[in-house]
Amino acid sequence: MALVNLVLLVSSQTFAQGFFPLQVGNIWQYQSVDVFNPMPLESRIIGDTVFPNAKQFSIITGLTLGTNFLRQEGSIVYAYDVIDSAEYILLDFAANANDTLSHHSKGERTVVAGGKHTYPNTTFSYWTFYELQGTGPGSYIFYNWTIRDSIGLTALTMEPGNSWNLSGAIVNGTLVGTITGVNNKTPTIPVKPVLEQNYPNPFNPTTRIQFSLSEPSQITLKIFNTLGQELAVIANGTYPMGIHSITWNAAGLSSGIYFYSLEAKFYKETRKMLLLK
């Protein structure tokens, strides 16, 4: 993983929220290192929500961590998986290299610790974590994260090999690096459901579909081919208010155009995506 921008971000600051700061208003912006896919990424903490396990989770926008719901307890950062209706360990800063931290998404996702490291020529430490897609010999790394204590995610590699480095952040009111296009308006949950364009697109064979709900809603998220035939139901149930992302694996399907459709109360939207193998 490229770590070129981490030099910009090391500092002696220590923030009160510990390893991964989750204060509302925190912002992280990332610059792609891929010349052919220069798409920037951004994450923000925009509020919180309570799930059926009675735990409060911060709502984080974007797809940088593969989840939109985080909470921290000691050295552990938990995420909530709406597919399993349960939380799982996303990060554990006390774990040893190669420790398996958790399984989620019906067992199809596994989070593994990469270990603690010291950045060359400094006294600063960072941690790496991996999320595996699939099980057994066919599994592969879907997310590769580098986390800096008290700053958060500083580098990311996402299947099929796209990479981003942190260019700037606002952490608990402190500016680190360079932030662009930020105003004083805090992002909010939309007033009606919103279905986002899948990412990556085109994709092979896995892509993420993100949608937002303005209130707890019964939803279905379905995949169709160009003939209108239903291929899969990848989300079905009552989801809480907030931002959700679902992974779809198109292994076994041929290249071509597919459609995904979100249905909720008084809302239906369909978008197109392209599978290239």
NORFENLIN-V526375 format. One record per helix or strand. SS is the DSSP state (alpha for helix, beta for strand). FROM is the first residue (numbers start at 0). TO is the last residue. Records with the same first field share a line. If there is no record, write none. Layout:
SS: FROM-TO + FROM-TO
//
This chain:
alpha: 5-8 + 135-137
beta: 26-31 + 40-49 + 55-59 + 68-72 + 75-80 + 85-91 + 99-103 + 108-117 + 124-132 + 139-147 + 151-157 + 161-170 + 173-176 + 193-194 + 198-198 + 202-202 + 205-212 + 216-223 + 229-238 + 241-248 + 255-263 + 266-274
//
